[in-house]
Amino acid sequence: MNTFESITQAIQTLVKAAGPAVVTLGGHPRGGSGFVVAPGRVLTNAHNTRGDDLAVRFADGREARAKRLGTDIDGDLAVLEVDTGELAPLEWAGAPPELGQAVFAVTNAPGAGTRVTIGTVSGVNRTFRGPRGRRIGGTIEHTAPLAPGSSGSPILDTSGKVLGINTNRLGDGFYLAIPAGEALLRRVEGLARGETVETPRLGVSLLPSRVARRLRHAVGLPEREGLLISDVEDGSPAEAAGLREGDLIVTAGGDPVATFDDLSAALGRADKGGVLAVRVLRGADEVEVTVSLG
């Protein structure tokens, strides 16, 4: 058997073993993929579970309805409960990926059926923004091509074990996957128990510091680093605390706020149901408010 025959046989063996555990979510172009991580449990991206269409199609054509167990929107993860029959869950890889390592993407995009592509790990510890703009760090960059609807599928090592969950497309042939380390495993176990991760939020729309400086300068107000509130949601923690459109957030939790990430970090350090001290410039006056993050 020559080298190409050996590679072909290895890939076909991998797909035969892993392919049945990779599923389609939804039956429309905005659907995605997922994979079986335990009996009756499918892991996918949270952005694949929007709306009420939680139909799951298996590689053999069987369809079943799924139920959300737990969701982490900012981490872009969700675990669904669905009848997985006798399918064997995919196993987690025991070691983190290394640069140059060969990887396989096995996907089941809506209307496309099972696909397999090959690539390499082209980068590690990459960062991207989740569905609500929060940073997701420590991700795997790879070059195994992914068709639309492939998010939520696994990236596998040469033995067919899960290295990560495909989540983001960088363009130019690069893709990002959340690594399947101990941290992800603990989060998936929690989501499978029905836990839902909810990061505290203010309930405001914001303009970046560069826009805020320009607008304040235009009306003769002193320029200052901060995020400008352009809208306050009705019934939000921000509204209850008295934050207003036009306020410039300059500190949160005692730390300076110059970027969206600064505010996200302050909210991430706060407890759900706790409070967060926010200092704003209201015109030329500094005002401090206490936001209850219920």
C-alpha atoms as a printed R data frame, in Angstrom:
    type eleno elety resid chain resno       x      y      z
1   ATOM     1    CA   MET     A     1   0.000  0.000  0.000
2   ATOM     2    CA   ASN     A     2   1.480  3.357 -1.036
3   ATOM     3    CA   THR     A     3   1.385  6.590  0.978
4   ATOM     4    CA   PHE     A     4  -1.707  8.010 -0.737
5   ATOM     5    CA   GLU     A     5  -3.639  4.786 -0.221
6   ATOM     6    CA   SER     A     6  -2.688  4.813  3.457
7   ATOM     7    CA   ILE     A     7  -3.851  8.429  3.864
8   ATOM     8    CA   THR     A     8  -7.110  7.675  2.037
9   ATOM     9    CA   GLN     A     9  -7.785  4.661  4.219
10  ATOM    10    CA   ALA     A    10  -7.053  6.632  7.396
11  ATOM    11    CA   ILE     A    11  -9.434  9.442  6.400
12  ATOM    12    CA   GLN     A    12 -12.196  7.034  5.422
13  ATOM    13    CA   THR     A    13 -11.810  5.180  8.729
14  ATOM    14    CA   LEU     A    14 -12.021  8.479 10.627
15  ATOM    15    CA   VAL     A    15 -15.162  9.599  8.779
16  ATOM    16    CA   LYS     A    16 -16.824  6.225  9.224
17  ATOM    17    CA   ALA     A    17 -16.226  6.401 12.991
18  ATOM    18    CA   ALA     A    18 -16.940 10.100 13.628
19  ATOM    19    CA   GLY     A    19 -19.395 11.009 10.859
20  ATOM    20    CA   PRO     A    20 -22.543  9.457 12.400
21  ATOM    21    CA   ALA     A    21 -22.085 11.569 15.574
22  ATOM    22    CA   VAL     A    22 -22.083 14.880 13.621
23  ATOM    23    CA   VAL     A    23 -25.567 16.300 13.082
24  ATOM    24    CA   THR     A    24 -27.432 19.062 11.267
25  ATOM    25    CA   LEU     A    25 -29.342 21.686 13.269
26  ATOM    26    CA   GLY     A    26 -32.330 23.285 11.556
27  ATOM    27    CA   GLY     A    27 -33.360 22.782  7.977
28  ATOM    28    CA   HIS     A    28 -32.623 26.232  6.581
29  ATOM    29    CA   PRO     A    29 -29.539 28.171  5.455
30  ATOM    30    CA   ARG     A    30 -29.124 29.764  8.890
31  ATOM    31    CA   GLY     A    31 -28.806 26.377 10.550
32  ATOM    32    CA   GLY     A    32 -25.581 24.784 11.677
33  ATOM    33    CA   SER     A    33 -23.892 21.615 12.838
34  ATOM    34    CA   GLY     A    34 -23.362 19.905 16.160
35  ATOM    35    CA   PHE     A    35 -22.017 16.656 17.540
36  ATOM    36    CA   VAL     A    36 -22.881 14.041 20.131
37  ATOM    37    CA   VAL     A    37 -20.872 14.479 23.336
38  ATOM    38    CA   ALA     A    38 -22.835 12.076 25.569
39  ATOM    39    CA   PRO     A    39 -25.897  9.848 25.220
40  ATOM    40    CA   GLY     A    40 -28.832 12.161 24.504
41  ATOM    41    CA   ARG     A    41 -26.596 15.264 24.425
42  ATOM    42    CA   VAL     A    42 -25.468 17.353 21.436
43  ATOM    43    CA   LEU     A    43 -22.987 20.231 21.647
44  ATOM    44    CA   THR     A    44 -23.246 23.160 19.235
45  ATOM    45    CA   ASN     A    45 -22.781 26.923 19.054
46  ATOM    46    CA   ALA     A    46 -25.336 29.065 20.851
47  ATOM    47    CA   HIS     A    47 -25.902 31.088 17.679
48  ATOM    48    CA   ASN     A    48 -27.213 27.908 16.019
49  ATOM    49    CA   THR     A    49 -30.075 27.644 18.523
50  ATOM    50    CA   ARG     A    50 -31.832 30.957 17.911
51  ATOM    51    CA   GLY     A    51 -35.552 30.707 17.369
52  ATOM    52    CA   ASP     A    52 -37.719 27.673 17.897
53  ATOM    53    CA   ASP     A    53 -36.400 25.460 15.084
54  ATOM    54    CA   LEU     A    54 -34.444 22.871 17.045
55  ATOM    55    CA   ALA     A    55 -34.823 20.053 14.576
56  ATOM    56    CA   VAL     A    56 -31.850 17.685 14.480
57  ATOM    57    CA   ARG     A    57 -31.058 15.592 11.426
58  ATOM    58    CA   PHE     A    58 -28.636 12.698 11.834
59  ATOM    59    CA   ALA     A    59 -26.242 11.437  9.189
60  ATOM    60    CA   ASP     A    60 -28.504  8.440  8.470
61  ATOM    61    CA   GLY     A    61 -31.429 10.772  7.660
62  ATOM    62    CA   ARG     A    62 -33.307 10.359 10.935
63  ATOM    63    CA   GLU     A    63 -34.858 13.529 12.349
64  ATOM    64    CA   ALA     A    64 -35.720 14.374 15.964
65  ATOM    65    CA   ARG     A    65 -36.750 17.412 17.972
66  ATOM    66    CA   ALA     A    66 -34.264 18.779 20.482
67  ATOM    67    CA   LYS     A    67 -34.614 20.775 23.687
68  ATOM    68    CA   ARG     A    68 -32.158 23.345 25.030
69  ATOM    69    CA   LEU     A    69 -30.569 22.234 28.276
70  ATOM    70    CA   GLY     A    70 -28.045 25.004 28.870
71  ATOM    71    CA   THR     A    71 -26.743 28.001 26.917
72  ATOM    72    CA   ASP     A    72 -23.692 30.244 27.195
73  ATOM    73    CA   ILE     A    73 -24.397 33.037 24.712
74  ATOM    74    CA   ASP     A    74 -21.206 35.001 25.331
75  ATOM    75    CA   GLY     A    75 -19.138 31.810 25.060
76  ATOM    76    CA   ASP     A    76 -21.212 30.752 22.005
77  ATOM    77    CA   LEU     A    77 -21.964 27.281 23.353
78  ATOM    78    CA   ALA     A    78 -25.166 25.305 23.868
79  ATOM    79    CA   VAL     A    79 -26.019 21.733 24.834
80  ATOM    80    CA   LEU     A    80 -29.220 20.165 23.514
81  ATOM    81    CA   GLU     A    81 -31.160 17.159 24.692
82  ATOM    82    CA   VAL     A    82 -32.194 14.856 21.849
83  ATOM    83    CA   ASP     A    83 -32.636 11.141 21.249
84  ATOM    84    CA   THR     A    84 -29.225 10.090 19.929
85  ATOM    85    CA   GLY     A    85 -30.109  6.392 19.805
86  ATOM    86    CA   GLU     A    86 -27.109  4.080 19.862
87  ATOM    87    CA   LEU     A    87 -24.653  6.643 18.498
88  ATOM    88    CA   ALA     A    88 -21.256  6.641 20.168
89  ATOM    89    CA   PRO     A    89 -20.259 10.105 21.494
90  ATOM    90    CA   LEU     A    90 -17.074 11.602 20.138
91  ATOM    91    CA   GLU     A    91 -14.102 11.419 22.488
92  ATOM    92    CA   TRP     A    92 -12.089 14.435 23.626
93  ATOM    93    CA   ALA     A    93  -8.428 14.688 22.674
94  ATOM    94    CA   GLY     A    94  -6.044 14.333 25.577
95  ATOM    95    CA   ALA     A    95  -3.514 16.968 24.524
96  ATOM    96    CA   PRO     A    96  -3.776 20.522 23.156
97  ATOM    97    CA   PRO     A    97  -3.065 20.994 19.444
98  ATOM    98    CA   GLU     A    98   0.335 22.071 18.180
99  ATOM    99    CA   LEU     A    99   1.247 24.353 15.301
100 ATOM   100    CA   GLY     A   100   1.418 22.435 12.043
101 ATOM   101    CA   GLN     A   101  -0.612 19.507 13.361
102 ATOM   102    CA   ALA     A   102  -2.924 17.910 10.798
103 ATOM   103    CA   VAL     A   103  -6.631 18.299 11.601
104 ATOM   104    CA   PHE     A   104  -9.908 17.162 10.077
105 ATOM   105    CA   ALA     A   105 -13.228 18.980 10.053
106 ATOM   106    CA   VAL     A   106 -16.248 16.690  9.894
107 ATOM   107    CA   THR     A   107 -19.395 18.715  9.280
108 ATOM   108    CA   ASN     A   108 -23.087 18.215  8.531
109 ATOM   109    CA   ALA     A   109 -24.287 21.559  7.188
110 ATOM   110    CA   PRO     A   110 -27.995 21.902  6.309
111 ATOM   111    CA   GLY     A   111 -28.698 20.337  2.932
112 ATOM   112    CA   ALA     A   112 -25.104 19.224  2.416
113 ATOM   113    CA   GLY     A   113 -24.776 15.949  4.311
114 ATOM   114    CA   THR     A   114 -21.582 14.747  5.933
115 ATOM   115    CA   ARG     A   115 -18.416 16.445  4.711
116 ATOM   116    CA   VAL     A   116 -14.775 15.980  5.652
117 ATOM   117    CA   THR     A   117 -11.937 18.409  4.965
118 ATOM   118    CA   ILE     A   118  -8.301 18.422  5.993
119 ATOM   119    CA   GLY     A   119  -6.017 21.232  7.126
120 ATOM   120    CA   THR     A   120  -3.416 22.141  9.690
121 ATOM   121    CA   VAL     A   121  -3.308 24.089 12.942
122 ATOM   122    CA   SER     A   122  -2.139 27.475 11.691
123 ATOM   123    CA   GLY     A   123  -2.304 29.339 14.993
124 ATOM   124    CA   VAL     A   124  -3.126 29.004 18.688
125 ATOM   125    CA   ASN     A   125  -4.427 31.374 21.356
126 ATOM   126    CA   ARG     A   126  -6.382 33.410 18.838
127 ATOM   127    CA   THR     A   127  -9.223 35.728 19.898
128 ATOM   128    CA   PHE     A   128 -12.537 36.672 18.314
129 ATOM   129    CA   ARG     A   129 -15.810 38.263 19.384
130 ATOM   130    CA   GLY     A   130 -18.829 36.174 20.306
131 ATOM   131    CA   PRO     A   131 -22.464 36.843 19.357
132 ATOM   132    CA   ARG     A   132 -22.780 39.804 21.751
133 ATOM   133    CA   GLY     A   133 -19.336 41.259 21.130
134 ATOM   134    CA   ARG     A   134 -17.460 39.740 24.070
135 ATOM   135    CA   ARG     A   135 -14.009 38.362 23.416
136 ATOM   136    CA   ILE     A   136 -13.481 34.601 23.240
137 ATOM   137    CA   GLY     A   137  -9.794 33.829 23.683
138 ATOM   138    CA   GLY     A   138  -7.478 30.850 23.508
139 ATOM   139    CA   THR     A   139  -8.959 29.517 20.274
140 ATOM   140    CA   ILE     A   140  -7.432 27.280 17.612
141 ATOM   141    CA   GLU     A   141  -6.853 28.701 14.139
142 ATOM   142    CA   HIS     A   142  -6.879 26.066 11.388
143 ATOM   143    CA   THR     A   143  -7.125 25.706  7.615
144 ATOM   144    CA   ALA     A   144  -9.615 22.826  7.171
145 ATOM   145    CA   PRO     A   145 -12.233 24.431  4.845
146 ATOM   146    CA   LEU     A   146 -15.738 24.894  6.252
147 ATOM   147    CA   ALA     A   147 -18.879 25.444  4.173
148 ATOM   148    CA   PRO     A   148 -21.642 27.762  5.456
149 ATOM   149    CA   GLY     A   149 -23.639 25.972  8.158
150 ATOM   150    CA   SER     A   150 -20.587 24.156  9.555
151 ATOM   151    CA   SER     A   151 -20.298 26.105 12.812
152 ATOM   152    CA   GLY     A   152 -20.788 23.832 15.786
153 ATOM   153    CA   SER     A   153 -19.019 20.911 14.108
154 ATOM   154    CA   PRO     A   154 -15.917 19.259 15.560
155 ATOM   155    CA   ILE     A   155 -12.316 19.671 14.525
156 ATOM   156    CA   LEU     A   156 -10.595 16.313 14.992
157 ATOM   157    CA   ASP     A   157  -7.072 14.987 15.332
158 ATOM   158    CA   THR     A   158  -5.791 12.109 13.230
159 ATOM   159    CA   SER     A   159  -7.232  9.570 15.664
160 ATOM   160    CA   GLY     A   160 -10.727 11.076 15.368
161 ATOM   161    CA   LYS     A   161 -10.751 12.731 18.787
162 ATOM   162    CA   VAL     A   162 -12.158 16.221 19.329
163 ATOM   163    CA   LEU     A   163  -9.662 19.079 19.409
164 ATOM   164    CA   GLY     A   164 -12.299 21.809 19.370
165 ATOM   165    CA   ILE     A   165 -15.669 23.074 18.196
166 ATOM   166    CA   ASN     A   166 -15.685 25.127 14.991
167 ATOM   167    CA   THR     A   167 -17.139 28.533 15.741
168 ATOM   168    CA   ASN     A   168 -15.848 31.386 13.597
169 ATOM   169    CA   ARG     A   169 -14.729 32.035 10.024
170 ATOM   170    CA   LEU     A   170 -11.823 34.455  9.613
171 ATOM   171    CA   GLY     A   171 -11.931 34.543  5.818
172 ATOM   172    CA   ASP     A   172  -9.023 33.885  3.454
173 ATOM   173    CA   GLY     A   173  -9.165 30.190  4.332
174 ATOM   174    CA   PHE     A   174  -8.719 30.430  8.099
175 ATOM   175    CA   TYR     A   175 -11.184 29.247 10.762
176 ATOM   176    CA   LEU     A   176 -11.371 29.314 14.549
177 ATOM   177    CA   ALA     A   177 -12.382 26.570 16.966
178 ATOM   178    CA   ILE     A   178 -12.900 26.712 20.735
179 ATOM   179    CA   PRO     A   179 -10.359 24.224 22.147
180 ATOM   180    CA   ALA     A   180 -11.593 21.033 23.773
181 ATOM   181    CA   GLY     A   181  -9.562 21.326 26.955
182 ATOM   182    CA   GLU     A   182 -10.560 20.840 30.573
183 ATOM   183    CA   ALA     A   183 -12.195 24.274 30.730
184 ATOM   184    CA   LEU     A   184 -14.514 23.492 27.821
185 ATOM   185    CA   LEU     A   185 -15.296 20.047 29.214
186 ATOM   186    CA   ARG     A   186 -16.376 21.540 32.558
187 ATOM   187    CA   ARG     A   187 -18.550 24.119 30.801
188 ATOM   188    CA   VAL     A   188 -20.174 21.468 28.613
189 ATOM   189    CA   GLU     A   189 -20.888 19.288 31.661
190 ATOM   190    CA   GLY     A   190 -22.528 22.263 33.377
191 ATOM   191    CA   LEU     A   191 -24.623 23.118 30.322
192 ATOM   192    CA   ALA     A   192 -25.676 19.475 30.044
193 ATOM   193    CA   ARG     A   193 -26.971 19.696 33.628
194 ATOM   194    CA   GLY     A   194 -29.185 22.578 32.573
195 ATOM   195    CA   GLU     A   195 -26.983 25.437 33.743
196 ATOM   196    CA   THR     A   196 -27.256 28.617 31.694
197 ATOM   197    CA   VAL     A   197 -24.394 31.111 31.805
198 ATOM   198    CA   GLU     A   198 -25.652 34.682 31.958
199 ATOM   199    CA   THR     A   199 -23.116 37.477 32.048
200 ATOM   200    CA   PRO     A   200 -24.494 40.635 33.712
201 ATOM   201    CA   ARG     A   201 -25.378 43.407 31.270
202 ATOM   202    CA   LEU     A   202 -26.318 47.074 31.568
203 ATOM   203    CA   GLY     A   203 -28.871 47.248 28.783
204 ATOM   204    CA   VAL     A   204 -27.407 50.148 26.809
205 ATOM   205    CA   SER     A   205 -26.237 50.864 23.278
206 ATOM   206    CA   LEU     A   206 -22.785 52.448 23.160
207 ATOM   207    CA   LEU     A   207 -20.631 54.534 20.851
208 ATOM   208    CA   PRO     A   208 -16.829 54.095 20.940
209 ATOM   209    CA   SER     A   209 -14.463 56.549 22.564
210 ATOM   210    CA   ARG     A   210 -13.297 58.142 19.293
211 ATOM   211    CA   VAL     A   211 -16.904 58.994 18.372
212 ATOM   212    CA   ALA     A   212 -17.626 60.239 21.892
213 ATOM   213    CA   ARG     A   213 -14.620 62.596 21.790
214 ATOM   214    CA   ARG     A   214 -15.692 64.001 18.439
215 ATOM   215    CA   LEU     A   215 -19.283 64.578 19.548
216 ATOM   216    CA   ARG     A   216 -18.276 66.190 22.844
217 ATOM   217    CA   HIS     A   217 -15.811 68.453 21.050
218 ATOM   218    CA   ALA     A   218 -18.520 69.492 18.585
219 ATOM   219    CA   VAL     A   219 -20.739 70.812 21.398
220 ATOM   220    CA   GLY     A   220 -17.910 72.445 23.370
221 ATOM   221    CA   LEU     A   221 -17.586 69.818 26.109
222 ATOM   222    CA   PRO     A   222 -14.182 68.643 27.378
223 ATOM   223    CA   GLU     A   223 -12.944 65.516 25.658
224 ATOM   224    CA   ARG     A   224 -12.531 62.388 27.773
225 ATOM   225    CA   GLU     A   225 -11.913 58.707 27.157
226 ATOM   226    CA   GLY     A   226 -15.088 56.702 27.615
227 ATOM   227    CA   LEU     A   227 -18.099 55.057 25.983
228 ATOM   228    CA   LEU     A   228 -21.072 57.216 25.042
229 ATOM   229    CA   ILE     A   229 -24.556 55.864 25.783
230 ATOM   230    CA   SER     A   230 -26.660 56.257 22.641
231 ATOM   231    CA   ASP     A   231 -29.725 54.368 23.898
232 ATOM   232    CA   VAL     A   232 -31.054 52.862 27.143
233 ATOM   233    CA   GLU     A   233 -33.312 49.812 27.019
234 ATOM   234    CA   ASP     A   234 -36.694 50.068 28.699
235 ATOM   235    CA   GLY     A   235 -36.750 48.094 31.947
236 ATOM   236    CA   SER     A   236 -32.980 47.542 31.901
237 ATOM   237    CA   PRO     A   237 -30.613 47.770 34.896
238 ATOM   238    CA   ALA     A   238 -29.210 50.967 33.333
239 ATOM   239    CA   GLU     A   239 -32.631 52.606 33.204
240 ATOM   240    CA   ALA     A   240 -33.388 51.605 36.793
241 ATOM   241    CA   ALA     A   241 -30.076 53.150 37.908
242 ATOM   242    CA   GLY     A   242 -30.809 56.426 36.138
243 ATOM   243    CA   LEU     A   243 -28.286 56.202 33.308
244 ATOM   244    CA   ARG     A   244 -29.301 58.359 30.356
245 ATOM   245    CA   GLU     A   245 -28.705 58.743 26.654
246 ATOM   246    CA   GLY     A   246 -25.716 61.077 26.261
247 ATOM   247    CA   ASP     A   247 -23.935 59.914 29.428
248 ATOM   248    CA   LEU     A   248 -20.252 59.110 28.906
249 ATOM   249    CA   ILE     A   249 -19.164 56.042 30.900
250 ATOM   250    CA   VAL     A   250 -15.633 56.740 32.181
251 ATOM   251    CA   THR     A   251 -15.207 54.105 34.916
252 ATOM   252    CA   ALA     A   252 -16.926 50.860 35.899
253 ATOM   253    CA   GLY     A   253 -16.169 48.951 39.059
254 ATOM   254    CA   GLY     A   254 -13.512 51.543 39.823
255 ATOM   255    CA   ASP     A   255 -11.526 50.904 36.632
256 ATOM   256    CA   PRO     A   256 -11.199 53.252 33.636
257 ATOM   257    CA   VAL     A   257 -13.395 52.486 30.642
258 ATOM   258    CA   ALA     A   258 -11.937 53.392 27.258
259 ATOM   259    CA   THR     A   259 -13.082 50.404 25.167
260 ATOM   260    CA   PHE     A   260 -15.950 47.948 24.963
261 ATOM   261    CA   ASP     A   261 -13.617 45.297 26.340
262 ATOM   262    CA   ASP     A   262 -12.945 47.414 29.444
263 ATOM   263    CA   LEU     A   263 -16.660 47.525 30.207
264 ATOM   264    CA   SER     A   264 -17.101 43.827 29.406
265 ATOM   265    CA   ALA     A   265 -14.281 42.985 31.809
266 ATOM   266    CA   ALA     A   266 -15.902 45.024 34.587
267 ATOM   267    CA   LEU     A   267 -19.239 43.317 34.004
268 ATOM   268    CA   GLY     A   268 -17.516 39.934 33.922
269 ATOM   269    CA   ARG     A   269 -16.029 40.594 37.371
270 ATOM   270    CA   ALA     A   270 -19.430 41.545 38.776
271 ATOM   271    CA   ASP     A   271 -21.817 38.968 40.156
272 ATOM   272    CA   LYS     A   272 -25.181 38.317 38.556
273 ATOM   273    CA   GLY     A   273 -27.625 39.944 40.936
274 ATOM   274    CA   GLY     A   274 -24.887 42.120 42.458
275 ATOM   275    CA   VAL     A   275 -24.096 45.787 41.905
276 ATOM   276    CA   LEU     A   276 -21.656 47.735 39.762
277 ATOM   277    CA   ALA     A   277 -20.489 51.298 40.434
278 ATOM   278    CA   VAL     A   278 -20.488 53.287 37.191
279 ATOM   279    CA   ARG     A   279 -19.099 56.827 36.891
280 ATOM   280    CA   VAL     A   280 -20.321 58.930 33.964
281 ATOM   281    CA   LEU     A   281 -19.829 62.401 32.573
282 ATOM   282    CA   ARG     A   282 -23.231 64.017 32.197
283 ATOM   283    CA   GLY     A   283 -22.403 67.134 30.252
284 ATOM   284    CA   ALA     A   284 -19.482 68.560 32.227
285 ATOM   285    CA   ASP     A   285 -20.504 67.003 35.562
286 ATOM   286    CA   GLU     A   286 -19.288 63.679 36.948
287 ATOM   287    CA   VAL     A   287 -22.046 61.478 38.311
288 ATOM   288    CA   GLU     A   288 -21.673 58.081 39.979
289 ATOM   289    CA   VAL     A   289 -24.531 55.608 39.894
290 ATOM   290    CA   THR     A   290 -24.916 52.134 41.347
291 ATOM   291    CA   VAL     A   291 -26.359 49.640 38.888
292 ATOM   292    CA   SER     A   292 -28.159 46.596 40.279
293 ATOM   293    CA   LEU     A   293 -27.362 43.720 37.931
294 ATOM   294    CA   GLY     A   294 -30.511 41.693 38.489
